[in-house]
C-alpha cells in the first residue's frame, strides 16, 4: 500500500517534471523561431536596401530609359545626366548624318533633361532645345518612318518642343531658381515668347490637316491640347508685367 502511494507520488512528480520541461522546450523553440525570423527579415531588408542603394548609385544609360521603374528626377546624379546627354547627343548626330529624322530622340532627350532639371542644372534643357531649334530645325523635314513629313507635321513637332521650353521656364520661376548674381530668375519674357509661338502654330491653318487630305486618307487632326492652358498662362504673365 505504501509502495503504491509512493509510486503515485513519483508518477505525479514525473508528470509535473515532464510538463515543466515541455513548457520550457516550447518557450525555447518560440524564441529560436523568433530569432530566426528576425534574422531573415533583417537579411531581406538589408538586401533590398543594398539593391536600392546600388540602383541609386548606378550611372544610368540609354537602355535604362526603357525600364518602367527608372527614376529620373532633379536628384538624379550628375554622372547619370552627363552619361545620358553624351549618348543621346551622339544618337541624334548619327541620325542626322544618316539623313534620318531625329525627332523621337530629340523628344526623349528633352524629357530626360526636363525631369532632371534642378537649380544647379537649370539651363540644360533650354540650351539643348534652343540650339536645336535654331541650328537643326531643318532636320525635322528628313524622312520619318519612310515618309516625308508635311508642313502640319513639322509645325506640330515644333509646338511639342515649345511645350518643353514653356514648362521648363515656368518651373524655373516657380521654384525660384537663382542666377549667377544671386537673384531669383524672372523667365516671364521667355515664357511669353514660346507661348506666342505655340499659339501662333495652333491657330495656323497650315498646322492642321486639310479636309481634302482627310477625304483621301481619314485621320485625326493635330490636337494642340495646351492652347487653353497657355492662353491662361499668358493672361497671368501679362498681368504681372503690367503691374
Rosetta constraint file for C-alpha pairs under 8 A:
AtomPair CA 1 CA 5 HARMONIC 6.36 0.50
AtomPair CA 2 CA 6 HARMONIC 6.16 0.50
AtomPair CA 3 CA 7 HARMONIC 6.05 0.50
AtomPair CA 4 CA 8 HARMONIC 6.27 0.50
AtomPair CA 5 CA 9 HARMONIC 6.19 0.50
AtomPair CA 6 CA 10 HARMONIC 6.05 0.50
AtomPair CA 7 CA 11 HARMONIC 5.89 0.50
AtomPair CA 8 CA 12 HARMONIC 6.06 0.50
AtomPair CA 9 CA 13 HARMONIC 6.10 0.50
AtomPair CA 10 CA 14 HARMONIC 6.05 0.50
AtomPair CA 11 CA 15 HARMONIC 6.18 0.50
AtomPair CA 12 CA 16 HARMONIC 6.20 0.50
AtomPair CA 13 CA 17 HARMONIC 5.91 0.50
AtomPair CA 14 CA 18 HARMONIC 5.87 0.50
AtomPair CA 15 CA 19 HARMONIC 5.95 0.50
AtomPair CA 16 CA 20 HARMONIC 5.98 0.50
AtomPair CA 17 CA 21 HARMONIC 6.39 0.50
AtomPair CA 18 CA 22 HARMONIC 6.04 0.50
AtomPair CA 19 CA 23 HARMONIC 6.23 0.50
AtomPair CA 20 CA 24 HARMONIC 6.24 0.50
AtomPair CA 21 CA 25 HARMONIC 5.91 0.50
AtomPair CA 22 CA 26 HARMONIC 6.16 0.50
AtomPair CA 23 CA 27 HARMONIC 6.13 0.50
AtomPair CA 24 CA 28 HARMONIC 6.24 0.50
AtomPair CA 25 CA 29 HARMONIC 6.12 0.50
AtomPair CA 26 CA 30 HARMONIC 6.14 0.50
AtomPair CA 27 CA 31 HARMONIC 6.27 0.50
AtomPair CA 28 CA 32 HARMONIC 6.14 0.50
AtomPair CA 29 CA 33 HARMONIC 6.14 0.50
AtomPair CA 30 CA 34 HARMONIC 6.05 0.50
AtomPair CA 31 CA 35 HARMONIC 6.09 0.50
AtomPair CA 32 CA 36 HARMONIC 6.12 0.50
AtomPair CA 33 CA 37 HARMONIC 6.00 0.50
AtomPair CA 34 CA 38 HARMONIC 6.13 0.50
AtomPair CA 35 CA 39 HARMONIC 6.16 0.50
AtomPair CA 36 CA 40 HARMONIC 6.11 0.50
AtomPair CA 37 CA 41 HARMONIC 6.13 0.50
AtomPair CA 38 CA 42 HARMONIC 6.01 0.50
AtomPair CA 39 CA 43 HARMONIC 6.06 0.50
AtomPair CA 40 CA 44 HARMONIC 6.22 0.50
AtomPair CA 41 CA 45 HARMONIC 6.00 0.50
AtomPair CA 42 CA 46 HARMONIC 5.99 0.50
AtomPair CA 43 CA 47 HARMONIC 6.02 0.50
AtomPair CA 44 CA 48 HARMONIC 6.10 0.50
AtomPair CA 45 CA 49 HARMONIC 6.01 0.50
AtomPair CA 46 CA 50 HARMONIC 5.92 0.50
AtomPair CA 47 CA 51 HARMONIC 6.12 0.50
AtomPair CA 48 CA 52 HARMONIC 6.08 0.50
AtomPair CA 49 CA 53 HARMONIC 5.97 0.50
AtomPair CA 50 CA 54 HARMONIC 5.87 0.50
AtomPair CA 51 CA 55 HARMONIC 6.05 0.50
AtomPair CA 52 CA 56 HARMONIC 6.11 0.50
AtomPair CA 53 CA 57 HARMONIC 6.05 0.50
AtomPair CA 54 CA 58 HARMONIC 6.00 0.50
AtomPair CA 58 CA 80 HARMONIC 7.76 0.50
AtomPair CA 59 CA 77 HARMONIC 7.68 0.50
AtomPair CA 59 CA 79 HARMONIC 6.11 0.50
AtomPair CA 59 CA 80 HARMONIC 4.62 0.50
AtomPair CA 59 CA 83 HARMONIC 7.37 0.50
AtomPair CA 60 CA 64 HARMONIC 6.11 0.50
AtomPair CA 60 CA 80 HARMONIC 4.87 0.50
AtomPair CA 60 CA 81 HARMONIC 7.71 0.50
AtomPair CA 60 CA 83 HARMONIC 7.03 0.50
AtomPair CA 60 CA 84 HARMONIC 6.89 0.50
AtomPair CA 61 CA 65 HARMONIC 7.20 0.50
AtomPair CA 61 CA 80 HARMONIC 7.23 0.50
AtomPair CA 61 CA 83 HARMONIC 6.60 0.50
AtomPair CA 61 CA 84 HARMONIC 5.81 0.50
AtomPair CA 61 CA 87 HARMONIC 7.86 0.50
AtomPair CA 62 CA 66 HARMONIC 7.65 0.50
AtomPair CA 62 CA 84 HARMONIC 6.07 0.50
AtomPair CA 62 CA 87 HARMONIC 6.96 0.50
AtomPair CA 62 CA 88 HARMONIC 7.44 0.50
AtomPair CA 63 CA 67 HARMONIC 7.61 0.50
AtomPair CA 64 CA 70 HARMONIC 6.50 0.50
AtomPair CA 65 CA 70 HARMONIC 6.37 0.50
AtomPair CA 66 CA 70 HARMONIC 7.87 0.50
AtomPair CA 71 CA 76 HARMONIC 7.71 0.50
AtomPair CA 72 CA 76 HARMONIC 5.97 0.50
AtomPair CA 72 CA 112 HARMONIC 6.97 0.50
AtomPair CA 72 CA 115 HARMONIC 5.81 0.50
AtomPair CA 72 CA 116 HARMONIC 5.97 0.50
AtomPair CA 73 CA 115 HARMONIC 5.12 0.50
AtomPair CA 73 CA 116 HARMONIC 4.63 0.50
AtomPair CA 73 CA 117 HARMONIC 7.52 0.50
AtomPair CA 74 CA 115 HARMONIC 6.41 0.50
AtomPair CA 74 CA 116 HARMONIC 4.21 0.50
AtomPair CA 74 CA 117 HARMONIC 5.34 0.50
AtomPair CA 74 CA 118 HARMONIC 5.12 0.50
AtomPair CA 75 CA 116 HARMONIC 6.96 0.50
AtomPair CA 75 CA 118 HARMONIC 7.85 0.50
AtomPair CA 76 CA 80 HARMONIC 6.76 0.50
AtomPair CA 76 CA 81 HARMONIC 7.08 0.50
AtomPair CA 76 CA 116 HARMONIC 6.18 0.50
AtomPair CA 77 CA 81 HARMONIC 6.44 0.50
AtomPair CA 78 CA 82 HARMONIC 5.94 0.50
AtomPair CA 79 CA 83 HARMONIC 6.04 0.50
AtomPair CA 80 CA 84 HARMONIC 6.09 0.50
AtomPair CA 81 CA 85 HARMONIC 5.93 0.50
AtomPair CA 81 CA 113 HARMONIC 7.76 0.50
AtomPair CA 81 CA 116 HARMONIC 7.46 0.50
AtomPair CA 82 CA 86 HARMONIC 6.13 0.50
AtomPair CA 83 CA 87 HARMONIC 6.28 0.50
AtomPair CA 84 CA 88 HARMONIC 5.97 0.50
AtomPair CA 85 CA 89 HARMONIC 5.94 0.50
AtomPair CA 85 CA 109 HARMONIC 7.46 0.50
AtomPair CA 86 CA 90 HARMONIC 6.21 0.50
AtomPair CA 87 CA 91 HARMONIC 6.26 0.50
AtomPair CA 88 CA 92 HARMONIC 6.20 0.50
AtomPair CA 88 CA 105 HARMONIC 7.10 0.50
AtomPair CA 88 CA 109 HARMONIC 6.36 0.50
AtomPair CA 89 CA 93 HARMONIC 6.19 0.50
AtomPair CA 90 CA 94 HARMONIC 6.09 0.50
AtomPair CA 91 CA 95 HARMONIC 6.18 0.50
AtomPair CA 91 CA 105 HARMONIC 7.46 0.50
AtomPair CA 92 CA 96 HARMONIC 6.20 0.50
AtomPair CA 92 CA 102 HARMONIC 5.75 0.50
AtomPair CA 92 CA 105 HARMONIC 6.46 0.50
AtomPair CA 92 CA 106 HARMONIC 7.09 0.50
AtomPair CA 93 CA 97 HARMONIC 6.11 0.50
AtomPair CA 94 CA 98 HARMONIC 6.12 0.50
AtomPair CA 95 CA 99 HARMONIC 6.19 0.50
AtomPair CA 95 CA 100 HARMONIC 4.88 0.50
AtomPair CA 95 CA 101 HARMONIC 6.68 0.50
AtomPair CA 95 CA 102 HARMONIC 5.92 0.50
AtomPair CA 96 CA 100 HARMONIC 5.49 0.50
AtomPair CA 96 CA 101 HARMONIC 6.71 0.50
AtomPair CA 96 CA 102 HARMONIC 6.60 0.50
AtomPair CA 96 CA 139 HARMONIC 6.88 0.50
AtomPair CA 99 CA 142 HARMONIC 6.31 0.50
AtomPair CA 99 CA 143 HARMONIC 7.55 0.50
AtomPair CA 100 CA 139 HARMONIC 7.98 0.50
AtomPair CA 100 CA 142 HARMONIC 5.85 0.50
AtomPair CA 100 CA 143 HARMONIC 6.04 0.50
AtomPair CA 100 CA 144 HARMONIC 6.95 0.50
AtomPair CA 101 CA 139 HARMONIC 6.07 0.50
AtomPair CA 101 CA 140 HARMONIC 5.78 0.50
AtomPair CA 101 CA 141 HARMONIC 7.10 0.50
AtomPair CA 101 CA 142 HARMONIC 4.83 0.50
AtomPair CA 101 CA 143 HARMONIC 5.68 0.50
AtomPair CA 101 CA 144 HARMONIC 5.38 0.50
AtomPair CA 102 CA 106 HARMONIC 6.04 0.50
AtomPair CA 102 CA 139 HARMONIC 7.17 0.50
AtomPair CA 102 CA 140 HARMONIC 7.11 0.50
AtomPair CA 103 CA 107 HARMONIC 6.13 0.50
AtomPair CA 103 CA 140 HARMONIC 6.58 0.50
AtomPair CA 103 CA 157 HARMONIC 7.55 0.50
AtomPair CA 104 CA 108 HARMONIC 6.17 0.50
AtomPair CA 105 CA 109 HARMONIC 5.99 0.50
AtomPair CA 106 CA 110 HARMONIC 6.06 0.50
AtomPair CA 107 CA 111 HARMONIC 6.09 0.50
AtomPair CA 107 CA 161 HARMONIC 7.38 0.50
AtomPair CA 108 CA 112 HARMONIC 6.41 0.50
AtomPair CA 109 CA 113 HARMONIC 6.27 0.50
AtomPair CA 110 CA 114 HARMONIC 5.90 0.50
AtomPair CA 110 CA 125 HARMONIC 6.34 0.50
AtomPair CA 110 CA 128 HARMONIC 7.86 0.50
AtomPair CA 110 CA 129 HARMONIC 7.37 0.50
AtomPair CA 110 CA 164 HARMONIC 7.13 0.50
AtomPair CA 111 CA 115 HARMONIC 6.10 0.50
AtomPair CA 111 CA 164 HARMONIC 7.92 0.50
AtomPair CA 112 CA 116 HARMONIC 6.22 0.50
AtomPair CA 113 CA 117 HARMONIC 5.95 0.50
AtomPair CA 113 CA 124 HARMONIC 6.38 0.50
AtomPair CA 113 CA 125 HARMONIC 5.24 0.50
AtomPair CA 114 CA 125 HARMONIC 6.05 0.50
AtomPair CA 114 CA 164 HARMONIC 7.25 0.50
AtomPair CA 114 CA 168 HARMONIC 6.69 0.50
AtomPair CA 116 CA 121 HARMONIC 7.90 0.50
AtomPair CA 117 CA 121 HARMONIC 5.39 0.50
AtomPair CA 117 CA 122 HARMONIC 5.50 0.50
AtomPair CA 117 CA 123 HARMONIC 7.83 0.50
AtomPair CA 117 CA 124 HARMONIC 7.05 0.50
AtomPair CA 117 CA 125 HARMONIC 7.48 0.50
AtomPair CA 118 CA 122 HARMONIC 5.35 0.50
AtomPair CA 119 CA 172 HARMONIC 7.90 0.50
AtomPair CA 119 CA 177 HARMONIC 5.53 0.50
AtomPair CA 119 CA 178 HARMONIC 7.32 0.50
AtomPair CA 122 CA 172 HARMONIC 7.06 0.50
AtomPair CA 122 CA 177 HARMONIC 7.63 0.50
AtomPair CA 123 CA 127 HARMONIC 5.86 0.50
AtomPair CA 124 CA 128 HARMONIC 6.35 0.50
AtomPair CA 125 CA 129 HARMONIC 6.12 0.50
AtomPair CA 125 CA 165 HARMONIC 7.48 0.50
AtomPair CA 125 CA 168 HARMONIC 7.52 0.50
AtomPair CA 126 CA 130 HARMONIC 5.79 0.50
AtomPair CA 126 CA 165 HARMONIC 6.48 0.50
AtomPair CA 126 CA 168 HARMONIC 7.70 0.50
AtomPair CA 127 CA 131 HARMONIC 6.05 0.50
AtomPair CA 128 CA 132 HARMONIC 6.20 0.50
AtomPair CA 129 CA 133 HARMONIC 6.00 0.50
AtomPair CA 129 CA 161 HARMONIC 7.26 0.50
AtomPair CA 129 CA 165 HARMONIC 7.58 0.50
AtomPair CA 130 CA 134 HARMONIC 5.98 0.50
AtomPair CA 131 CA 135 HARMONIC 5.79 0.50
AtomPair CA 131 CA 136 HARMONIC 7.45 0.50
AtomPair CA 132 CA 136 HARMONIC 4.84 0.50
AtomPair CA 132 CA 137 HARMONIC 6.09 0.50
AtomPair CA 133 CA 137 HARMONIC 4.82 0.50
AtomPair CA 133 CA 158 HARMONIC 7.97 0.50
AtomPair CA 136 CA 140 HARMONIC 7.95 0.50
AtomPair CA 138 CA 142 HARMONIC 7.77 0.50
AtomPair CA 140 CA 149 HARMONIC 7.79 0.50
AtomPair CA 140 CA 154 HARMONIC 6.29 0.50
AtomPair CA 140 CA 157 HARMONIC 7.93 0.50
AtomPair CA 141 CA 148 HARMONIC 6.78 0.50
AtomPair CA 141 CA 149 HARMONIC 5.92 0.50
AtomPair CA 141 CA 150 HARMONIC 7.81 0.50
AtomPair CA 141 CA 154 HARMONIC 6.98 0.50
AtomPair CA 142 CA 148 HARMONIC 6.48 0.50
AtomPair CA 142 CA 149 HARMONIC 7.34 0.50
AtomPair CA 143 CA 147 HARMONIC 5.15 0.50
AtomPair CA 143 CA 148 HARMONIC 4.54 0.50
AtomPair CA 143 CA 149 HARMONIC 6.60 0.50
AtomPair CA 144 CA 148 HARMONIC 6.11 0.50
AtomPair CA 144 CA 149 HARMONIC 6.58 0.50
AtomPair CA 149 CA 153 HARMONIC 5.91 0.50
AtomPair CA 149 CA 154 HARMONIC 6.54 0.50
AtomPair CA 150 CA 154 HARMONIC 6.38 0.50
AtomPair CA 151 CA 155 HARMONIC 6.01 0.50
AtomPair CA 151 CA 206 HARMONIC 6.49 0.50
AtomPair CA 151 CA 207 HARMONIC 6.73 0.50
AtomPair CA 152 CA 156 HARMONIC 6.21 0.50
AtomPair CA 152 CA 206 HARMONIC 5.58 0.50
AtomPair CA 152 CA 207 HARMONIC 4.01 0.50
AtomPair CA 152 CA 208 HARMONIC 5.44 0.50
AtomPair CA 152 CA 209 HARMONIC 6.69 0.50
AtomPair CA 152 CA 222 HARMONIC 7.82 0.50
AtomPair CA 153 CA 157 HARMONIC 6.31 0.50
AtomPair CA 153 CA 207 HARMONIC 7.13 0.50
AtomPair CA 153 CA 222 HARMONIC 7.96 0.50
AtomPair CA 154 CA 158 HARMONIC 6.28 0.50
AtomPair CA 155 CA 159 HARMONIC 6.21 0.50
AtomPair CA 155 CA 201 HARMONIC 6.51 0.50
AtomPair CA 155 CA 206 HARMONIC 8.00 0.50
AtomPair CA 155 CA 207 HARMONIC 5.66 0.50
AtomPair CA 156 CA 160 HARMONIC 6.24 0.50
AtomPair CA 156 CA 201 HARMONIC 7.63 0.50
AtomPair CA 156 CA 207 HARMONIC 6.60 0.50
AtomPair CA 156 CA 222 HARMONIC 6.98 0.50
AtomPair CA 156 CA 224 HARMONIC 7.96 0.50
AtomPair CA 157 CA 161 HARMONIC 6.48 0.50
AtomPair CA 158 CA 162 HARMONIC 6.33 0.50
AtomPair CA 159 CA 163 HARMONIC 6.37 0.50
AtomPair CA 159 CA 197 HARMONIC 7.72 0.50
AtomPair CA 159 CA 198 HARMONIC 5.35 0.50
AtomPair CA 159 CA 201 HARMONIC 6.92 0.50
AtomPair CA 159 CA 202 HARMONIC 7.99 0.50
AtomPair CA 160 CA 164 HARMONIC 6.86 0.50
AtomPair CA 161 CA 165 HARMONIC 6.62 0.50
AtomPair CA 162 CA 166 HARMONIC 6.10 0.50
AtomPair CA 162 CA 194 HARMONIC 5.83 0.50
AtomPair CA 162 CA 195 HARMONIC 7.56 0.50
AtomPair CA 162 CA 197 HARMONIC 7.58 0.50
AtomPair CA 162 CA 198 HARMONIC 6.33 0.50
AtomPair CA 163 CA 167 HARMONIC 6.25 0.50
AtomPair CA 163 CA 194 HARMONIC 7.92 0.50
AtomPair CA 163 CA 198 HARMONIC 7.61 0.50
AtomPair CA 163 CA 226 HARMONIC 7.91 0.50
AtomPair CA 164 CA 168 HARMONIC 6.01 0.50
AtomPair CA 165 CA 169 HARMONIC 6.10 0.50
AtomPair CA 165 CA 191 HARMONIC 7.78 0.50
AtomPair CA 165 CA 194 HARMONIC 7.21 0.50
AtomPair CA 166 CA 170 HARMONIC 6.13 0.50
AtomPair CA 166 CA 190 HARMONIC 7.65 0.50
AtomPair CA 166 CA 191 HARMONIC 5.27 0.50
AtomPair CA 166 CA 194 HARMONIC 6.15 0.50
AtomPair CA 166 CA 195 HARMONIC 6.74 0.50
AtomPair CA 167 CA 171 HARMONIC 5.92 0.50
AtomPair CA 168 CA 172 HARMONIC 6.25 0.50
AtomPair CA 169 CA 173 HARMONIC 6.46 0.50
AtomPair CA 169 CA 187 HARMONIC 5.78 0.50
AtomPair CA 169 CA 190 HARMONIC 6.92 0.50
AtomPair CA 169 CA 191 HARMONIC 6.11 0.50
AtomPair CA 170 CA 174 HARMONIC 6.03 0.50
AtomPair CA 170 CA 187 HARMONIC 7.05 0.50
AtomPair CA 170 CA 191 HARMONIC 6.85 0.50
AtomPair CA 171 CA 175 HARMONIC 5.96 0.50
AtomPair CA 172 CA 176 HARMONIC 6.10 0.50
AtomPair CA 172 CA 177 HARMONIC 5.50 0.50
AtomPair CA 172 CA 185 HARMONIC 7.37 0.50
AtomPair CA 172 CA 187 HARMONIC 7.42 0.50
AtomPair CA 173 CA 177 HARMONIC 6.34 0.50
AtomPair CA 173 CA 184 HARMONIC 7.64 0.50
AtomPair CA 173 CA 185 HARMONIC 6.27 0.50
AtomPair CA 173 CA 186 HARMONIC 6.06 0.50
AtomPair CA 173 CA 187 HARMONIC 6.19 0.50
AtomPair CA 176 CA 184 HARMONIC 5.44 0.50
AtomPair CA 176 CA 185 HARMONIC 6.62 0.50
AtomPair CA 177 CA 184 HARMONIC 5.60 0.50
AtomPair CA 177 CA 185 HARMONIC 5.88 0.50
AtomPair CA 178 CA 182 HARMONIC 5.39 0.50
AtomPair CA 178 CA 183 HARMONIC 5.13 0.50
AtomPair CA 178 CA 184 HARMONIC 4.23 0.50
AtomPair CA 178 CA 185 HARMONIC 5.34 0.50
AtomPair CA 179 CA 183 HARMONIC 5.72 0.50
AtomPair CA 179 CA 184 HARMONIC 6.38 0.50
AtomPair CA 179 CA 185 HARMONIC 5.88 0.50
AtomPair CA 187 CA 191 HARMONIC 6.17 0.50
AtomPair CA 188 CA 192 HARMONIC 6.19 0.50
AtomPair CA 188 CA 237 HARMONIC 6.41 0.50
AtomPair CA 188 CA 241 HARMONIC 7.98 0.50
AtomPair CA 189 CA 193 HARMONIC 6.07 0.50
AtomPair CA 190 CA 194 HARMONIC 6.44 0.50
AtomPair CA 191 CA 195 HARMONIC 5.98 0.50
AtomPair CA 192 CA 196 HARMONIC 6.01 0.50
AtomPair CA 192 CA 234 HARMONIC 6.34 0.50
AtomPair CA 192 CA 237 HARMONIC 7.47 0.50
AtomPair CA 193 CA 197 HARMONIC 6.43 0.50
AtomPair CA 194 CA 198 HARMONIC 6.01 0.50
AtomPair CA 195 CA 199 HARMONIC 6.09 0.50
AtomPair CA 195 CA 230 HARMONIC 6.10 0.50
AtomPair CA 195 CA 231 HARMONIC 7.79 0.50
AtomPair CA 195 CA 234 HARMONIC 7.08 0.50
AtomPair CA 196 CA 200 HARMONIC 5.91 0.50
AtomPair CA 197 CA 201 HARMONIC 6.36 0.50
AtomPair CA 198 CA 202 HARMONIC 6.17 0.50
AtomPair CA 198 CA 227 HARMONIC 7.65 0.50
AtomPair CA 199 CA 203 HARMONIC 6.11 0.50
AtomPair CA 199 CA 227 HARMONIC 6.21 0.50
AtomPair CA 199 CA 230 HARMONIC 7.76 0.50
AtomPair CA 199 CA 231 HARMONIC 7.88 0.50
AtomPair CA 200 CA 204 HARMONIC 6.15 0.50
AtomPair CA 201 CA 207 HARMONIC 6.13 0.50
AtomPair CA 202 CA 207 HARMONIC 6.58 0.50
AtomPair CA 202 CA 224 HARMONIC 5.89 0.50
AtomPair CA 202 CA 227 HARMONIC 7.04 0.50
AtomPair CA 203 CA 207 HARMONIC 7.58 0.50
AtomPair CA 204 CA 208 HARMONIC 7.49 0.50
AtomPair CA 207 CA 222 HARMONIC 7.38 0.50
AtomPair CA 208 CA 221 HARMONIC 6.05 0.50
AtomPair CA 208 CA 222 HARMONIC 5.91 0.50
AtomPair CA 209 CA 213 HARMONIC 6.48 0.50
AtomPair CA 209 CA 214 HARMONIC 6.90 0.50
AtomPair CA 209 CA 221 HARMONIC 5.64 0.50
AtomPair CA 209 CA 222 HARMONIC 7.31 0.50
AtomPair CA 210 CA 214 HARMONIC 6.50 0.50
AtomPair CA 211 CA 215 HARMONIC 6.23 0.50
AtomPair CA 212 CA 216 HARMONIC 6.63 0.50
AtomPair CA 213 CA 217 HARMONIC 6.17 0.50
AtomPair CA 213 CA 218 HARMONIC 7.40 0.50
AtomPair CA 214 CA 218 HARMONIC 4.34 0.50
AtomPair CA 214 CA 219 HARMONIC 6.14 0.50
AtomPair CA 226 CA 230 HARMONIC 5.97 0.50
AtomPair CA 227 CA 231 HARMONIC 6.12 0.50
AtomPair CA 228 CA 232 HARMONIC 6.43 0.50
AtomPair CA 229 CA 233 HARMONIC 6.23 0.50
AtomPair CA 230 CA 234 HARMONIC 6.01 0.50
AtomPair CA 231 CA 235 HARMONIC 6.43 0.50
AtomPair CA 232 CA 236 HARMONIC 6.38 0.50
AtomPair CA 233 CA 237 HARMONIC 6.07 0.50
AtomPair CA 234 CA 238 HARMONIC 5.90 0.50
AtomPair CA 235 CA 239 HARMONIC 6.09 0.50
AtomPair CA 236 CA 240 HARMONIC 6.34 0.50
AtomPair CA 237 CA 241 HARMONIC 6.27 0.50
AtomPair CA 238 CA 242 HARMONIC 6.23 0.50
AtomPair CA 239 CA 243 HARMONIC 6.42 0.50
